[in-house]
Amino acid sequence: MLSKGEYYIEFAAPAAHCESHKAKLRNVTDSTDAIVGQSMYIRTAGGGDNSAQVTTQSIGRGTITISSPKTFEIQHRVAFTVATIGYGINCSFGDSEIYTQVQITKIKD
């Protein structure tokens, strides 16, 4: 939940093997889209099979102003996905795996 104020927000959400995808910052409190990310497209060989080994990110950034506390979430939609890797392929290096990232900077109250 964010308190009243003005915010600069950036986010990036990865996807693989999905053809088209787009993320957005959703104002859950008001049921509105606050920031819509880039539309991305990954052409998968064979019409959607796993042979295209590519990951892209839907990136969004913008400034929002809210006059009272609001709850937000990142929503990410894909055309289709592979259950275990569709929202990002892990590296398996033995440390944490990070996928969707959000940075929020409060500009003023």
Gaussian input, Z-matrix of N, CA and C with variables (Angstrom, degrees):
# hf/3-21g

backbone

0 1
 N
 C     1     B1
 C     2     B2     1     A1
 N     3     B3     2     A2     1     D1
 C     4     B4     3     A3     2     D2
 C     5     B5     4     A4     3     D3
 N     6     B6     5     A5     4     D4
 C     7     B7     6     A6     5     D5
 C     8     B8     7     A7     6     D6
 N     9     B9     8     A8     7     D7
 C    10    B10     9     A9     8     D8
 C    11    B11    10    A10     9     D9
 N    12    B12    11    A11    10    D10
 C    13    B13    12    A12    11    D11
 C    14    B14    13    A13    12    D12
 N    15    B15    14    A14    13    D13
 C    16    B16    15    A15    14    D14
 C    17    B17    16    A16    15    D15
 N    18    B18    17    A17    16    D16
 C    19    B19    18    A18    17    D17
 C    20    B20    19    A19    18    D18
 N    21    B21    20    A20    19    D19
 C    22    B22    21    A21    20    D20
 C    23    B23    22    A22    21    D21
 N    24    B24    23    A23    22    D22
 C    25    B25    24    A24    23    D23
 C    26    B26    25    A25    24    D24
 N    27    B27    26    A26    25    D25
 C    28    B28    27    A27    26    D26
 C    29    B29    28    A28    27    D27
 N    30    B30    29    A29    28    D28
 C    31    B31    30    A30    29    D29
 C    32    B32    31    A31    30    D30
 N    33    B33    32    A32    31    D31
 C    34    B34    33    A33    32    D32
 C    35    B35    34    A34    33    D33
 N    36    B36    35    A35    34    D34
 C    37    B37    36    A36    35    D35
 C    38    B38    37    A37    36    D36
 N    39    B39    38    A38    37    D37
 C    40    B40    39    A39    38    D38
 C    41    B41    40    A40    39    D39
 N    42    B42    41    A41    40    D40
 C    43    B43    42    A42    41    D41
 C    44    B44    43    A43    42    D42
 N    45    B45    44    A44    43    D43
 C    46    B46    45    A45    44    D44
 C    47    B47    46    A46    45    D45
 N    48    B48    47    A47    46    D46
 C    49    B49    48    A48    47    D47
 C    50    B50    49    A49    48    D48
 N    51    B51    50    A50    49    D49
 C    52    B52    51    A51    50    D50
 C    53    B53    52    A52    51    D51
 N    54    B54    53    A53    52    D52
 C    55    B55    54    A54    53    D53
 C    56    B56    55    A55    54    D54
 N    57    B57    56    A56    55    D55
 C    58    B58    57    A57    56    D56
 C    59    B59    58    A58    57    D57
 N    60    B60    59    A59    58    D58
 C    61    B61    60    A60    59    D59
 C    62    B62    61    A61    60    D60
 N    63    B63    62    A62    61    D61
 C    64    B64    63    A63    62    D62
 C    65    B65    64    A64    63    D63
 N    66    B66    65    A65    64    D64
 C    67    B67    66    A66    65    D65
 C    68    B68    67    A67    66    D66
 N    69    B69    68    A68    67    D67
 C    70    B70    69    A69    68    D68
 C    71    B71    70    A70    69    D69
 N    72    B72    71    A71    70    D70
 C    73    B73    72    A72    71    D71
 C    74    B74    73    A73    72    D72
 N    75    B75    74    A74    73    D73
 C    76    B76    75    A75    74    D74
 C    77    B77    76    A76    75    D75
 N    78    B78    77    A77    76    D76
 C    79    B79    78    A78    77    D77
 C    80    B80    79    A79    78    D78
 N    81    B81    80    A80    79    D79
 C    82    B82    81    A81    80    D80
 C    83    B83    82    A82    81    D81
 N    84    B84    83    A83    82    D82
 C    85    B85    84    A84    83    D83
 C    86    B86    85    A85    84    D84
 N    87    B87    86    A86    85    D85
 C    88    B88    87    A87    86    D86
 C    89    B89    88    A88    87    D87
 N    90    B90    89    A89    88    D88
 C    91    B91    90    A90    89    D89
 C    92    B92    91    A91    90    D90
 N    93    B93    92    A92    91    D91
 C    94    B94    93    A93    92    D92
 C    95    B95    94    A94    93    D93
 N    96    B96    95    A95    94    D94
 C    97    B97    96    A96    95    D95
 C    98    B98    97    A97    96    D96
 N    99    B99    98    A98    97    D97
 C   100   B100    99    A99    98    D98
 C   101   B101   100   A100    99    D99
 N   102   B102   101   A101   100   D100
 C   103   B103   102   A102   101   D101
 C   104   B104   103   A103   102   D102
 N   105   B105   104   A104   103   D103
 C   106   B106   105   A105   104   D104
 C   107   B107   106   A106   105   D105
 N   108   B108   107   A107   106   D106
 C   109   B109   108   A108   107   D107
 C   110   B110   109   A109   108   D108
 N   111   B111   110   A110   109   D109
 C   112   B112   111   A111   110   D110
 C   113   B113   112   A112   111   D111
 N   114   B114   113   A113   112   D112
 C   115   B115   114   A114   113   D113
 C   116   B116   115   A115   114   D114
 N   117   B117   116   A116   115   D115
 C   118   B118   117   A117   116   D116
 C   119   B119   118   A118   117   D117
 N   120   B120   119   A119   118   D118
 C   121   B121   120   A120   119   D119
 C   122   B122   121   A121   120   D120
 N   123   B123   122   A122   121   D121
 C   124   B124   123   A123   122   D122
 C   125   B125   124   A124   123   D123
 N   126   B126   125   A125   124   D124
 C   127   B127   126   A126   125   D125
 C   128   B128   127   A127   126   D126
 N   129   B129   128   A128   127   D127
 C   130   B130   129   A129   128   D128
 C   131   B131   130   A130   129   D129
 N   132   B132   131   A131   130   D130
 C   133   B133   132   A132   131   D131
 C   134   B134   133   A133   132   D132
 N   135   B135   134   A134   133   D133
 C   136   B136   135   A135   134   D134
 C   137   B137   136   A136   135   D135
 N   138   B138   137   A137   136   D136
 C   139   B139   138   A138   137   D137
 C   140   B140   139   A139   138   D138
 N   141   B141   140   A140   139   D139
 C   142   B142   141   A141   140   D140
 C   143   B143   142   A142   141   D141
 N   144   B144   143   A143   142   D142
 C   145   B145   144   A144   143   D143
 C   146   B146   145   A145   144   D144
 N   147   B147   146   A146   145   D145
 C   148   B148   147   A147   146   D146
 C   149   B149   148   A148   147   D147
 N   150   B150   149   A149   148   D148
 C   151   B151   150   A150   149   D149
 C   152   B152   151   A151   150   D150
 N   153   B153   152   A152   151   D151
 C   154   B154   153   A153   152   D152
 C   155   B155   154   A154   153   D153
 N   156   B156   155   A155   154   D154
 C   157   B157   156   A156   155   D155
 C   158   B158   157   A157   156   D156
 N   159   B159   158   A158   157   D157
 C   160   B160   159   A159   158   D158
 C   161   B161   160   A160   159   D159
 N   162   B162   161   A161   160   D160
 C   163   B163   162   A162   161   D161
 C   164   B164   163   A163   162   D162
 N   165   B165   164   A164   163   D163
 C   166   B166   165   A165   164   D164
 C   167   B167   166   A166   165   D165
 N   168   B168   167   A167   166   D166
 C   169   B169   168   A168   167   D167
 C   170   B170   169   A169   168   D168
 N   171   B171   170   A170   169   D169
 C   172   B172   171   A171   170   D170
 C   173   B173   172   A172   171   D171
 N   174   B174   173   A173   172   D172
 C   175   B175   174   A174   173   D173
 C   176   B176   175   A175   174   D174
 N   177   B177   176   A176   175   D175
 C   178   B178   177   A177   176   D176
 C   179   B179   178   A178   177   D177
 N   180   B180   179   A179   178   D178
 C   181   B181   180   A180   179   D179
 C   182   B182   181   A181   180   D180
 N   183   B183   182   A182   181   D181
 C   184   B184   183   A183   182   D182
 C   185   B185   184   A184   183   D183
 N   186   B186   185   A185   184   D184
 C   187   B187   186   A186   185   D185
 C   188   B188   187   A187   186   D186
 N   189   B189   188   A188   187   D187
 C   190   B190   189   A189   188   D188
 C   191   B191   190   A190   189   D189
 N   192   B192   191   A191   190   D190
 C   193   B193   192   A192   191   D191
 C   194   B194   193   A193   192   D192
 N   195   B195   194   A194   193   D193
 C   196   B196   195   A195   194   D194
 C   197   B197   196   A196   195   D195
 N   198   B198   197   A197   196   D196
 C   199   B199   198   A198   197   D197
 C   200   B200   199   A199   198   D198
 N   201   B201   200   A200   199   D199
 C   202   B202   201   A201   200   D200
 C   203   B203   202   A202   201   D201
 N   204   B204   203   A203   202   D202
 C   205   B205   204   A204   203   D203
 C   206   B206   205   A205   204   D204
 N   207   B207   206   A206   205   D205
 C   208   B208   207   A207   206   D206
 C   209   B209   208   A208   207   D207
 N   210   B210   209   A209   208   D208
 C   211   B211   210   A210   209   D209
 C   212   B212   211   A211   210   D210
 N   213   B213   212   A212   211   D211
 C   214   B214   213   A213   212   D212
 C   215   B215   214   A214   213   D213
 N   216   B216   215   A215   214   D214
 C   217   B217   216   A216   215   D215
 C   218   B218   217   A217   216   D216
 N   219   B219   218   A218   217   D217
 C   220   B220   219   A219   218   D218
 C   221   B221   220   A220   219   D219
 N   222   B222   221   A221   220   D220
 C   223   B223   222   A222   221   D221
 C   224   B224   223   A223   222   D222
 N   225   B225   224   A224   223   D223
 C   226   B226   225   A225   224   D224
 C   227   B227   226   A226   225   D225
 N   228   B228   227   A227   226   D226
 C   229   B229   228   A228   227   D227
 C   230   B230   229   A229   228   D228
 N   231   B231   230   A230   229   D229
 C   232   B232   231   A231   230   D230
 C   233   B233   232   A232   231   D231
 N   234   B234   233   A233   232   D232
 C   235   B235   234   A234   233   D233
 C   236   B236   235   A235   234   D234
 N   237   B237   236   A236   235   D235
 C   238   B238   237   A237   236   D236
 C   239   B239   238   A238   237   D237
 N   240   B240   239   A239   238   D238
 C   241   B241   240   A240   239   D239
 C   242   B242   241   A241   240   D240
 N   243   B243   242   A242   241   D241
 C   244   B244   243   A243   242   D242
 C   245   B245   244   A244   243   D243
 N   246   B246   245   A245   244   D244
 C   247   B247   246   A246   245   D245
 C   248   B248   247   A247   246   D246
 N   249   B249   248   A248   247   D247
 C   250   B250   249   A249   248   D248
 C   251   B251   250   A250   249   D249
 N   252   B252   251   A251   250   D250
 C   253   B253   252   A252   251   D251
 C   254   B254   253   A253   252   D252
 N   255   B255   254   A254   253   D253
 C   256   B256   255   A255   254   D254
 C   257   B257   256   A256   255   D255
 N   258   B258   257   A257   256   D256
 C   259   B259   258   A258   257   D257
 C   260   B260   259   A259   258   D258
 N   261   B261   260   A260   259   D259
 C   262   B262   261   A261   260   D260
 C   263   B263   262   A262   261   D261
 N   264   B264   263   A263   262   D262
 C   265   B265   264   A264   263   D263
 C   266   B266   265   A265   264   D264
 N   267   B267   266   A266   265   D265
 C   268   B268   267   A267   266   D266
 C   269   B269   268   A268   267   D267
 N   270   B270   269   A269   268   D268
 C   271   B271   270   A270   269   D269
 C   272   B272   271   A271   270   D270
 N   273   B273   272   A272   271   D271
 C   274   B274   273   A273   272   D272
 C   275   B275   274   A274   273   D273
 N   276   B276   275   A275   274   D274
 C   277   B277   276   A276   275   D275
 C   278   B278   277   A277   276   D276
 N   279   B279   278   A278   277   D277
 C   280   B280   279   A279   278   D278
 C   281   B281   280   A280   279   D279
 N   282   B282   281   A281   280   D280
 C   283   B283   282   A282   281   D281
 C   284   B284   283   A283   282   D282
 N   285   B285   284   A284   283   D283
 C   286   B286   285   A285   284   D284
 C   287   B287   286   A286   285   D285
 N   288   B288   287   A287   286   D286
 C   289   B289   288   A288   287   D287
 C   290   B290   289   A289   288   D288
 N   291   B291   290   A290   289   D289
 C   292   B292   291   A291   290   D290
 C   293   B293   292   A292   291   D291
 N   294   B294   293   A293   292   D292
 C   295   B295   294   A294   293   D293
 C   296   B296   295   A295   294   D294
 N   297   B297   296   A296   295   D295
 C   298   B298   297   A297   296   D296
 C   299   B299   298   A298   297   D297
 N   300   B300   299   A299   298   D298
 C   301   B301   300   A300   299   D299
 C   302   B302   301   A301   300   D300
 N   303   B303   302   A302   301   D301
 C   304   B304   303   A303   302   D302
 C   305   B305   304   A304   303   D303
 N   306   B306   305   A305   304   D304
 C   307   B307   306   A306   305   D305
 C   308   B308   307   A307   306   D306
 N   309   B309   308   A308   307   D307
 C   310   B310   309   A309   308   D308
 C   311   B311   310   A310   309   D309
 N   312   B312   311   A311   310   D310
 C   313   B313   312   A312   311   D311
 C   314   B314   313   A313   312   D312
 N   315   B315   314   A314   313   D313
 C   316   B316   315   A315   314   D314
 C   317   B317   316   A316   315   D315
 N   318   B318   317   A317   316   D316
 C   319   B319   318   A318   317   D317
 C   320   B320   319   A319   318   D318
 N   321   B321   320   A320   319   D319
 C   322   B322   321   A321   320   D320
 C   323   B323   322   A322   321   D321
 N   324   B324   323   A323   322   D322
 C   325   B325   324   A324   323   D323
 C   326   B326   325   A325   324   D324

   B1=1.4501
   B2=1.5270
   B3=1.3078
   B4=1.4625
   B5=1.5199
   B6=1.3311
   B7=1.4602
   B8=1.5273
   B9=1.3194
   B10=1.4683
   B11=1.5221
   B12=1.3476
   B13=1.4519
   B14=1.5121
   B15=1.3393
   B16=1.4635
   B17=1.5246
   B18=1.3374
   B19=1.4540
   B20=1.5267
   B21=1.3314
   B22=1.4624
   B23=1.5227
   B24=1.3398
   B25=1.4659
   B26=1.5193
   B27=1.3223
   B28=1.4681
   B29=1.5220
   B30=1.3369
   B31=1.4613
   B32=1.5177
   B33=1.3214
   B34=1.4623
   B35=1.5256
   B36=1.3301
   B37=1.4622
   B38=1.5314
   B39=1.3419
   B40=1.4569
   B41=1.5258
   B42=1.3281
   B43=1.4645
   B44=1.5204
   B45=1.3183
   B46=1.4644
   B47=1.5248
   B48=1.3196
   B49=1.4722
   B50=1.5239
   B51=1.3305
   B52=1.4629
   B53=1.5246
   B54=1.3293
   B55=1.4665
   B56=1.5242
   B57=1.3276
   B58=1.4577
   B59=1.5275
   B60=1.3474
   B61=1.4683
   B62=1.5270
   B63=1.3400
   B64=1.4634
   B65=1.5245
   B66=1.3320
   B67=1.4625
   B68=1.5259
   B69=1.3198
   B70=1.4605
   B71=1.5197
   B72=1.3359
   B73=1.4537
   B74=1.5154
   B75=1.2987
   B76=1.4626
   B77=1.5213
   B78=1.3251
   B79=1.4562
   B80=1.5224
   B81=1.3149
   B82=1.4706
   B83=1.5267
   B84=1.3091
   B85=1.4629
   B86=1.5296
   B87=1.3364
   B88=1.4675
   B89=1.5292
   B90=1.3344
   B91=1.4746
   B92=1.5285
   B93=1.3475
   B94=1.4644
   B95=1.5282
   B96=1.3163
   B97=1.4565
   B98=1.5252
   B99=1.3257
   B100=1.4598
   B101=1.5292
   B102=1.3426
   B103=1.4654
   B104=1.5239
   B105=1.3225
   B106=1.4639
   B107=1.5236
   B108=1.3339
   B109=1.4583
   B110=1.5155
   B111=1.3407
   B112=1.4577
   B113=1.5163
   B114=1.3148
   B115=1.4616
   B116=1.5249
   B117=1.3167
   B118=1.4606
   B119=1.5221
   B120=1.3253
   B121=1.4579
   B122=1.5205
   B123=1.3114
   B124=1.4585
   B125=1.5209
   B126=1.3161
   B127=1.4671
   B128=1.5164
   B129=1.3148
   B130=1.4585
   B131=1.5192
   B132=1.3057
   B133=1.4701
   B134=1.5153
   B135=1.3046
   B136=1.4591
   B137=1.5111
   B138=1.3250
   B139=1.4689
   B140=1.5120
   B141=1.3116
   B142=1.4545
   B143=1.5117
   B144=1.3110
   B145=1.4613
   B146=1.5281
   B147=1.2996
   B148=1.4542
   B149=1.5128
   B150=1.3160
   B151=1.4553
   B152=1.5260
   B153=1.3272
   B154=1.4657
   B155=1.5254
   B156=1.3065
   B157=1.4623
   B158=1.5346
   B159=1.3151
   B160=1.4651
   B161=1.5251
   B162=1.3340
   B163=1.4614
   B164=1.5199
   B165=1.3264
   B166=1.4583
   B167=1.5207
   B168=1.3284
   B169=1.4590
   B170=1.5186
   B171=1.3127
   B172=1.4571
   B173=1.5209
   B174=1.3328
   B175=1.4581
   B176=1.5217
   B177=1.3169
   B178=1.4557
   B179=1.5116
   B180=1.3165
   B181=1.4669
   B182=1.5237
   B183=1.3065
   B184=1.4527
   B185=1.5065
   B186=1.3171
   B187=1.4593
   B188=1.5179
   B189=1.3226
   B190=1.4648
   B191=1.5245
   B192=1.3137
   B193=1.4607
   B194=1.5198
   B195=1.3208
   B196=1.4651
   B197=1.5347
   B198=1.3273
   B199=1.4680
   B200=1.5191
   B201=1.3291
   B202=1.4625
   B203=1.5264
   B204=1.3278
   B205=1.4657
   B206=1.5343
   B207=1.3345
   B208=1.4697
   B209=1.5264
   B210=1.3139
   B211=1.4585
   B212=1.5191
   B213=1.3416
   B214=1.4611
   B215=1.5176
   B216=1.3368
   B217=1.4599
   B218=1.5231
   B219=1.3192
   B220=1.4591
   B221=1.5197
   B222=1.3168
   B223=1.4594
   B224=1.5200
   B225=1.3174
   B226=1.4598
   B227=1.5225
   B228=1.3200
   B229=1.4627
   B230=1.5237
   B231=1.3220
   B232=1.4602
   B233=1.5281
   B234=1.3409
   B235=1.4628
   B236=1.5312
   B237=1.3069
   B238=1.4660
   B239=1.5124
   B240=1.3238
   B241=1.4534
   B242=1.5228
   B243=1.3075
   B244=1.4608
   B245=1.5235
   B246=1.3176
   B247=1.4617
   B248=1.5256
   B249=1.3059
   B250=1.4638
   B251=1.5188
   B252=1.3446
   B253=1.4651
   B254=1.5247
   B255=1.3081
   B256=1.4634
   B257=1.5129
   B258=1.3316
   B259=1.4613
   B260=1.5226
   B261=1.3258
   B262=1.4546
   B263=1.5121
   B264=1.3127
   B265=1.4580
   B266=1.5241
   B267=1.3318
   B268=1.4663
   B269=1.5262
   B270=1.3170
   B271=1.4691
   B272=1.5227
   B273=1.3129
   B274=1.4739
   B275=1.5230
   B276=1.3345
   B277=1.4617
   B278=1.5260
   B279=1.3275
   B280=1.4548
   B281=1.5240
   B282=1.3237
   B283=1.4611
   B284=1.5268
   B285=1.3130
   B286=1.4664
   B287=1.5189
   B288=1.3148
   B289=1.4686
   B290=1.5296
   B291=1.3228
   B292=1.4599
   B293=1.5213
   B294=1.3192
   B295=1.4548
   B296=1.5295
   B297=1.3082
   B298=1.4560
   B299=1.5296
   B300=1.3452
   B301=1.4632
   B302=1.5201
   B303=1.3371
   B304=1.4631
   B305=1.5248
   B306=1.3265
   B307=1.4630
   B308=1.5186
   B309=1.3370
   B310=1.4582
   B311=1.5200
   B312=1.3293
   B313=1.4621
   B314=1.5173
   B315=1.3234
   B316=1.4570
   B317=1.5164
   B318=1.3346
   B319=1.4581
   B320=1.5278
   B321=1.3399
   B322=1.4705
   B323=1.5285
   B324=1.3382
   B325=1.4751
   B326=1.5017
   A1=107.92
   A2=115.66
   A3=121.95
   A4=109.01
   A5=115.66
   A6=120.33
   A7=109.69
   A8=114.92
   A9=121.98
   A10=109.85
   A11=116.80
   A12=120.53
   A13=112.87
   A14=114.82
   A15=122.36
   A16=108.00
   A17=116.18
   A18=122.14
   A19=110.92
   A20=114.43
   A21=120.43
   A22=105.78
   A23=116.44
   A24=121.47
   A25=110.01
   A26=115.42
   A27=123.00
   A28=108.17
   A29=116.50
   A30=120.14
   A31=110.01
   A32=114.94
   A33=122.27
   A34=107.36
   A35=116.54
   A36=122.11
   A37=109.45
   A38=117.74
   A39=120.93
   A40=112.84
   A41=115.30
   A42=121.81
   A43=108.93
   A44=115.67
   A45=122.36
   A46=108.56
   A47=116.67
   A48=122.21
   A49=112.99
   A50=117.70
   A51=118.48
   A52=114.07
   A53=117.63
   A54=122.95
   A55=108.82
   A56=121.84
   A57=120.51
   A58=111.45
   A59=114.64
   A60=119.27
   A61=110.05
   A62=114.60
   A63=121.30
   A64=108.64
   A65=115.75
   A66=121.40
   A67=109.19
   A68=115.41
   A69=119.81
   A70=109.37
   A71=114.53
   A72=121.41
   A73=106.38
   A74=116.25
   A75=121.94
   A76=110.10
   A77=116.20
   A78=122.41
   A79=106.11
   A80=116.37
   A81=121.77
   A82=110.36
   A83=116.92
   A84=121.36
   A85=111.16
   A86=116.50
   A87=121.23
   A88=113.98
   A89=117.46
   A90=122.32
   A91=111.89
   A92=115.57
   A93=121.27
   A94=109.44
   A95=115.73
   A96=121.22
   A97=108.01
   A98=117.01
   A99=121.46
   A100=111.09
   A101=116.94
   A102=122.50
   A103=107.42
   A104=116.84
   A105=121.60
   A106=108.54
   A107=115.80
   A108=121.46
   A109=112.45
   A110=114.52
   A111=121.17
   A112=111.48
   A113=115.95
   A114=121.48
   A115=107.25
   A116=116.94
   A117=121.56
   A118=109.55
   A119=115.48
   A120=120.56
   A121=109.10
   A122=115.15
   A123=122.55
   A124=106.60
   A125=117.52
   A126=119.55
   A127=108.73
   A128=115.19
   A129=119.71
   A130=109.05
   A131=116.47
   A132=121.10
   A133=109.78
   A134=116.76
   A135=120.82
   A136=114.13
   A137=117.57
   A138=120.32
   A139=114.13
   A140=118.15
   A141=119.97
   A142=115.35
   A143=119.38
   A144=118.90
   A145=109.81
   A146=118.44
   A147=121.91
   A148=114.11
   A149=120.39
   A150=121.13
   A151=113.75
   A152=119.80
   A153=121.57
   A154=108.27
   A155=118.00
   A156=122.63
   A157=110.44
   A158=116.02
   A159=121.79
   A160=108.97
   A161=115.37
   A162=121.39
   A163=107.98
   A164=117.19
   A165=121.74
   A166=108.66
   A167=116.44
   A168=121.48
   A169=110.62
   A170=115.90
   A171=121.06
   A172=105.85
   A173=116.10
   A174=122.03
   A175=109.45
   A176=116.05
   A177=121.52
   A178=110.32
   A179=115.73
   A180=120.29
   A181=108.49
   A182=114.74
   A183=118.75
   A184=112.31
   A185=115.63
   A186=122.80
   A187=108.91
   A188=115.21
   A189=120.51
   A190=108.81
   A191=116.26
   A192=122.35
   A193=107.35
   A194=115.29
   A195=119.62
   A196=109.11
   A197=116.03
   A198=120.97
   A199=113.28
   A200=116.85
   A201=122.08
   A202=107.57
   A203=118.90
   A204=121.06
   A205=111.48
   A206=115.74
   A207=122.30
   A208=109.00
   A209=115.61
   A210=122.02
   A211=108.90
   A212=115.54
   A213=122.64
   A214=109.93
   A215=115.95
   A216=121.09
   A217=108.83
   A218=114.92
   A219=120.29
   A220=107.45
   A221=116.64
   A222=122.21
   A223=107.49
   A224=116.32
   A225=121.01
   A226=107.88
   A227=115.88
   A228=121.14
   A229=109.63
   A230=115.76
   A231=122.27
   A232=109.17
   A233=116.19
   A234=120.37
   A235=110.46
   A236=116.18
   A237=122.94
   A238=107.05
   A239=117.36
   A240=118.61
   A241=111.11
   A242=114.14
   A243=122.57
   A244=105.16
   A245=117.93
   A246=122.85
   A247=114.70
   A248=119.08
   A249=120.26
   A250=114.93
   A251=119.35
   A252=120.65
   A253=114.39
   A254=118.64
   A255=120.96
   A256=115.59
   A257=117.71
   A258=120.82
   A259=111.84
   A260=116.18
   A261=121.82
   A262=111.41
   A263=115.90
   A264=121.53
   A265=108.16
   A266=116.05
   A267=118.38
   A268=111.35
   A269=115.02
   A270=122.00
   A271=111.86
   A272=118.08
   A273=123.75
   A274=112.38
   A275=117.15
   A276=121.90
   A277=111.83
   A278=118.07
   A279=121.05
   A280=114.61
   A281=117.86
   A282=120.36
   A283=108.70
   A284=117.45
   A285=121.31
   A286=111.77
   A287=115.85
   A288=122.78
   A289=107.24
   A290=117.08
   A291=121.76
   A292=108.24
   A293=116.42
   A294=121.04
   A295=109.44
   A296=118.66
   A297=120.94
   A298=110.10
   A299=115.43
   A300=121.16
   A301=109.75
   A302=115.11
   A303=121.88
   A304=108.14
   A305=116.01
   A306=121.11
   A307=108.02
   A308=115.74
   A309=121.80
   A310=108.86
   A311=116.18
   A312=121.72
   A313=108.22
   A314=115.99
   A315=119.06
   A316=109.20
   A317=116.91
   A318=122.77
   A319=110.34
   A320=116.34
   A321=119.82
   A322=109.96
   A323=114.23
   A324=120.83
   A325=111.27
   D1=136.20
   D2=176.28
   D3=-106.64
   D4=139.57
   D5=177.35
   D6=-82.24
   D7=172.05
   D8=178.72
   D9=-52.12
   D10=139.44
   D11=176.83
   D12=150.79
   D13=-173.26
   D14=177.53
   D15=-113.32
   D16=134.60
   D17=-174.60
   D18=-132.49
   D19=143.03
   D20=167.87
   D21=-104.23
   D22=126.13
   D23=-174.16
   D24=-128.05
   D25=134.41
   D26=173.53
   D27=-125.46
   D28=142.63
   D29=174.55
   D30=-145.45
   D31=156.54
   D32=176.22
   D33=-142.29
   D34=130.40
   D35=-177.76
   D36=-130.24
   D37=117.92
   D38=-176.94
   D39=-83.62
   D40=156.52
   D41=173.06
   D42=-152.87
   D43=151.10
   D44=178.62
   D45=-138.77
   D46=149.53
   D47=174.95
   D48=55.81
   D49=42.60
   D50=-173.13
   D51=-129.92
   D52=-1.40
   D53=-170.34
   D54=61.14
   D55=-102.68
   D56=-176.81
   D57=-96.81
   D58=147.66
   D59=175.39
   D60=-155.74
   D61=156.03
   D62=179.74
   D63=-156.26
   D64=136.91
   D65=175.87
   D66=-108.64
   D67=160.71
   D68=176.20
   D69=-153.03
   D70=155.96
   D71=171.97
   D72=-94.01
   D73=117.37
   D74=-175.83
   D75=-104.41
   D76=129.34
   D77=171.64
   D78=-81.95
   D79=99.80
   D80=-175.96
   D81=-69.21
   D82=-36.48
   D83=-178.74
   D84=-58.99
   D85=-45.44
   D86=-176.09
   D87=-101.39
   D88=0.10
   D89=-177.91
   D90=55.25
   D91=48.46
   D92=178.75
   D93=-132.88
   D94=157.49
   D95=174.12
   D96=-87.29
   D97=123.55
   D98=-179.04
   D99=-87.68
   D100=-46.56
   D101=178.80
   D102=-141.67
   D103=129.57
   D104=178.62
   D105=-104.91
   D106=130.58
   D107=-179.46
   D108=-80.46
   D109=175.38
   D110=179.53
   D111=-63.38
   D112=144.23
   D113=169.19
   D114=-78.80
   D115=129.09
   D116=-178.43
   D117=-123.24
   D118=152.99
   D119=179.84
   D120=-141.24
   D121=130.04
   D122=177.07
   D123=-119.66
   D124=112.03
   D125=178.62
   D126=-76.86
   D127=112.98
   D128=179.40
   D129=-93.28
   D130=131.40
   D131=179.14
   D132=-62.02
   D133=142.29
   D134=177.47
   D135=75.03
   D136=20.21
   D137=175.55
   D138=69.94
   D139=35.42
   D140=173.06
   D141=116.92
   D142=5.44
   D143=177.43
   D144=-76.88
   D145=-178.27
   D146=-174.40
   D147=-89.96
   D148=17.65
   D149=-175.61
   D150=-80.53
   D151=-17.75
   D152=177.31
   D153=-92.40
   D154=105.62
   D155=-175.13
   D156=-93.11
   D157=72.74
   D158=-175.79
   D159=-132.07
   D160=139.08
   D161=172.69
   D162=-121.45
   D163=133.00
   D164=173.82
   D165=-123.31
   D166=169.99
   D167=179.56
   D168=-125.07
   D169=137.04
   D170=168.29
   D171=-89.09
   D172=118.60
   D173=-175.99
   D174=-110.76
   D175=135.28
   D176=176.54
   D177=-132.43
   D178=148.44
   D179=176.87
   D180=-156.32
   D181=147.04
   D182=178.39
   D183=173.76
   D184=177.45
   D185=179.53
   D186=-112.61
   D187=134.62
   D188=175.94
   D189=-125.78
   D190=150.87
   D191=174.99
   D192=-127.31
   D193=128.82
   D194=178.57
   D195=-126.40
   D196=142.29
   D197=-175.47
   D198=-96.71
   D199=-5.91
   D200=177.31
   D201=-152.81
   D202=165.45
   D203=-179.05
   D204=-58.43
   D205=138.27
   D206=-178.33
   D207=-138.73
   D208=151.04
   D209=174.93
   D210=-102.98
   D211=133.62
   D212=-179.26
   D213=-124.69
   D214=156.54
   D215=173.10
   D216=-149.47
   D217=154.60
   D218=172.35
   D219=-86.79
   D220=127.74
   D221=173.21
   D222=-114.80
   D223=140.61
   D224=-174.73
   D225=-136.44
   D226=120.79
   D227=-176.95
   D228=-114.00
   D229=137.12
   D230=177.74
   D231=-125.08
   D232=155.52
   D233=178.23
   D234=-66.91
   D235=-44.91
   D236=171.30
   D237=-157.99
   D238=166.02
   D239=-175.98
   D240=-147.56
   D241=164.91
   D242=172.62
   D243=-102.16
   D244=126.06
   D245=-169.43
   D246=-50.70
   D247=-39.81
   D248=-173.24
   D249=-93.98
   D250=-15.14
   D251=-174.83
   D252=-137.51
   D253=2.68
   D254=-172.37
   D255=-62.65
   D256=-30.39
   D257=179.81
   D258=-104.41
   D259=27.18
   D260=177.14
   D261=131.88
   D262=138.89
   D263=-179.03
   D264=-99.04
   D265=129.16
   D266=-178.95
   D267=-75.57
   D268=155.89
   D269=179.96
   D270=-92.90
   D271=-23.60
   D272=-179.88
   D273=55.29
   D274=45.47
   D275=178.34
   D276=-92.90
   D277=1.94
   D278=177.82
   D279=91.78
   D280=3.95
   D281=176.09
   D282=-121.32
   D283=-166.66
   D284=-177.42
   D285=-66.71
   D286=147.69
   D287=172.71
   D288=-105.28
   D289=128.42
   D290=-179.49
   D291=-118.30
   D292=130.59
   D293=-178.08
   D294=-116.53
   D295=-98.44
   D296=180.00
   D297=-68.84
   D298=134.45
   D299=179.14
   D300=-126.64
   D301=144.10
   D302=179.22
   D303=-134.96
   D304=134.61
   D305=173.88
   D306=-122.46
   D307=126.18
   D308=-178.28
   D309=-120.54
   D310=124.51
   D311=177.60
   D312=-120.06
   D313=122.06
   D314=176.82
   D315=-81.25
   D316=123.07
   D317=-176.17
   D318=-88.20
   D319=-45.27
   D320=177.60
   D321=-160.22
   D322=159.28
   D323=179.56
   D324=-76.82

